[in-house]
Amino acid sequence: MENRYAGGCASCSVWVSAGGGFLGKGVTGGWEVRCATCRFLDDRAAADDFDPEALELPPPPAGSAATVALRVLTLTRPCWACGEATVCLAGLYPQRPARGYVGLFTTDSPRTLALARRLLQNHGHAALAATVRPRYSGTMRKRQLSNGCSHCDALQGNFPVQEEALGRVAASGVDGLDTLVIADCPVLEWQAVVHGSSGGVMAI
């Protein structure tokens, strides 16, 4: 049903004005706000020809915010190659998660890692952003966007970084990771991560 209340979208946490989205029952039975874009994409996902790798996101509709504040999450760990402490990008999470929102999107997904790097570049952290670049992974046997050591440039593998992130989140929630910056992100870029199929998400 049409939403008469302002609130954050339960799927993406984008702010929706009163009358600008929809209201529906959540998994736990309470009412949750949904933005028009997330509702549209959920309907599209039910179609036989839906391809999440070829998402066509409509511009933010009237009633939905054009940007969303995201926490760019990091962790500091010793480099396997040189032993020095280095900062790795770990994930993205809304600064104000909406009622019903549950996803911490991790940099195990190339799409999430690329967005986190762009947000750092745009918010005064160019030096750290420069450590994230394509490198050859012997484990994956291909070049892929990856965290790198700020001292020796050695690839910091996605699996060990995400295993450490998972342990910290399991122990302390999202605050088990460090928030490097809170960045305003264009809604379409964030929703492409939320609705993509490249994995890398933890339930919080």
C-alpha positions as CSV (number, residue, x, y, z in Angstrom):
1,M,0.0,0.0,0.0
2,E,1.1,3.6,-0.5
3,N,3.2,4.9,2.4
4,R,1.8,7.8,4.3
5,Y,4.9,8.1,6.6
6,A,8.4,9.3,6.0
7,G,11.2,6.8,6.8
8,G,14.1,4.8,5.4
9,C,13.6,2.0,2.9
10,A,14.0,-1.4,4.5
11,S,15.9,-2.7,1.5
12,C,18.4,0.1,0.9
13,S,17.9,2.6,3.8
14,V,17.4,5.5,1.3
15,W,15.1,8.2,2.9
16,V,11.6,8.2,1.6
17,S,9.2,11.2,2.1
18,A,5.7,10.7,3.3
19,G,3.6,9.6,0.2
20,G,6.8,8.8,-1.7
21,G,7.0,5.0,-1.3
22,F,5.1,2.0,-0.1
23,L,4.3,0.3,3.2
24,G,4.4,-3.4,3.6
25,K,4.7,-6.2,6.2
26,G,8.3,-7.0,7.2
27,V,9.7,-10.4,7.9
28,T,9.1,-10.0,11.6
29,G,5.5,-8.9,11.0
30,G,5.9,-5.1,11.6
31,W,5.3,-2.5,8.9
32,E,8.3,-1.4,6.8
33,V,8.8,1.4,4.3
34,R,10.0,0.5,0.8
35,C,11.2,3.0,-1.8
36,A,9.7,2.9,-5.3
37,T,13.0,1.7,-6.9
38,C,13.4,-1.3,-4.5
39,R,9.8,-2.3,-5.0
40,F,10.2,-2.1,-8.8
41,L,13.4,-4.2,-8.7
42,D,11.8,-6.8,-6.5
43,D,9.0,-7.1,-9.0
44,R,11.5,-7.3,-11.9
45,A,13.5,-10.0,-10.0
46,A,10.5,-12.3,-10.2
47,A,10.6,-12.2,-14.0
48,D,12.1,-15.1,-16.0
49,D,14.4,-12.7,-18.0
50,F,15.8,-10.8,-15.0
51,D,19.6,-10.4,-15.2
52,P,21.0,-8.8,-12.0
53,E,24.3,-8.1,-13.8
54,A,22.5,-5.9,-16.3
55,L,20.5,-3.8,-13.8
56,E,18.7,-0.8,-15.3
57,L,18.0,1.4,-12.4
58,P,15.5,4.2,-12.9
59,P,16.5,7.7,-11.6
60,P,15.5,8.3,-8.0
61,P,11.7,8.9,-8.1
62,A,10.0,11.9,-6.5
63,G,9.8,11.3,-2.8
64,S,13.2,9.4,-2.6
65,A,16.5,11.1,-1.6
66,A,19.1,11.4,-4.3
67,T,22.0,10.4,-1.9
68,V,22.5,8.1,1.1
69,A,25.1,8.4,3.8
70,L,27.3,5.4,4.0
71,R,29.9,4.3,6.5
72,V,33.1,3.2,4.7
73,L,34.3,0.4,6.9
74,T,37.9,-0.7,7.3
75,L,40.1,-3.0,9.4
76,T,43.8,-2.8,10.2
77,R,45.8,-6.1,9.9
78,P,49.4,-7.2,9.5
79,C,50.5,-7.6,5.9
80,W,51.3,-11.3,5.2
81,A,54.3,-10.2,3.1
82,C,56.1,-7.5,5.1
83,G,54.4,-7.7,8.5
84,E,53.6,-4.0,8.7
85,A,50.1,-2.9,9.8
86,T,48.0,-2.0,6.8
87,V,44.4,-0.7,6.4
88,C,42.0,-2.7,4.2
89,L,38.6,-1.7,3.0
90,A,36.1,-4.1,4.5
91,G,32.6,-2.9,3.6
92,L,29.8,-0.4,3.3
93,Y,26.9,0.1,5.7
94,P,24.3,2.9,5.9
95,Q,24.9,5.6,8.6
96,R,21.2,5.4,9.5
97,P,20.0,1.9,8.7
98,A,16.2,1.8,8.3
99,R,13.8,-0.4,10.2
100,G,14.1,-3.9,8.7
101,Y,17.5,-3.2,7.0
102,V,20.0,-6.0,7.5
103,G,22.9,-5.9,5.0
104,L,26.5,-5.1,5.5
105,F,27.9,-5.2,2.0
106,T,31.5,-6.4,2.0
107,T,34.5,-5.8,-0.3
108,D,34.5,-9.4,-1.2
109,S,32.2,-8.1,-4.0
110,P,34.1,-6.2,-6.7
111,R,31.2,-3.9,-7.2
112,T,31.2,-3.0,-3.4
113,L,35.0,-2.6,-3.4
114,A,34.9,-0.3,-6.5
115,L,32.2,1.9,-4.9
116,A,34.1,2.1,-1.6
117,R,37.3,3.2,-3.5
118,R,35.3,5.9,-5.4
119,L,33.8,7.2,-2.1
120,L,37.3,7.4,-0.6
121,Q,38.6,9.3,-3.7
122,N,35.7,11.8,-3.4
123,H,36.1,12.3,0.4
124,G,39.7,13.1,0.9
125,H,41.3,9.7,1.2
126,A,43.1,9.4,-2.1
127,A,46.2,7.7,-0.6
128,L,44.2,4.8,0.8
129,A,42.1,4.6,-2.4
130,A,45.3,4.2,-4.4
131,T,46.1,1.0,-2.6
132,V,43.0,-0.6,-4.1
133,R,43.7,-1.6,-7.7
134,P,43.7,-4.6,-10.0
135,R,46.2,-7.3,-9.1
136,Y,46.8,-10.9,-10.1
137,S,45.5,-13.4,-7.6
138,G,47.2,-16.8,-7.6
139,T,44.3,-18.2,-5.7
140,M,41.7,-16.9,-8.2
141,R,44.1,-17.2,-11.2
142,K,43.0,-13.9,-12.6
143,R,43.5,-10.2,-12.1
144,Q,40.9,-8.6,-9.8
145,L,40.4,-5.4,-7.8
146,S,41.9,-5.9,-4.4
147,N,43.2,-4.3,-1.2
148,G,47.0,-3.9,-1.2
149,C,49.5,-3.2,1.5
150,S,50.3,0.5,1.9
151,H,54.0,-0.4,2.6
152,C,54.9,-3.1,0.1
153,D,51.8,-3.2,-2.2
154,A,51.3,-7.0,-1.6
155,L,47.8,-8.1,-2.4
156,Q,45.7,-8.6,0.7
157,G,43.5,-11.5,-0.3
158,N,39.7,-11.1,-0.2
159,F,39.3,-14.3,1.8
160,P,41.5,-13.5,4.8
161,V,40.3,-9.9,4.9
162,Q,36.6,-11.1,4.9
163,E,37.3,-13.9,7.4
164,E,38.7,-11.3,9.8
165,A,35.8,-8.9,9.1
166,L,33.3,-11.6,9.8
167,G,34.9,-12.5,13.1
168,R,34.9,-8.8,14.2
169,V,31.3,-8.3,13.1
170,A,30.2,-11.6,14.9
171,A,31.8,-10.3,18.1
172,S,30.8,-6.6,18.1
173,G,28.4,-6.0,15.2
174,V,29.2,-3.4,12.6
175,D,31.1,-1.4,15.2
176,G,33.7,-4.2,15.3
177,L,35.0,-2.6,12.1
178,D,36.5,1.0,11.9
179,T,34.4,3.7,10.2
180,L,37.0,5.7,8.1
181,V,34.5,8.2,6.7
182,I,30.8,8.8,6.4
183,A,30.3,9.5,2.7
184,D,27.3,10.8,0.7
185,C,26.8,8.3,-2.1
186,P,24.5,8.7,-5.1
187,V,21.5,6.5,-4.5
188,L,21.8,4.7,-7.9
189,E,25.4,3.6,-7.1
190,W,24.4,2.2,-3.7
191,Q,21.2,0.5,-5.0
192,A,23.3,-1.2,-7.8
193,V,25.4,-2.8,-4.9
194,V,22.3,-3.7,-2.9
195,H,20.5,-5.4,-5.8
196,G,23.5,-6.9,-7.6
197,S,24.3,-10.5,-7.6
198,S,28.1,-10.4,-6.9
199,G,27.6,-11.6,-3.3
200,G,29.6,-10.2,-0.4
201,V,26.9,-9.4,2.2
202,M,26.6,-10.1,5.9
203,A,23.3,-10.1,7.8
204,I,23.6,-7.6,10.7
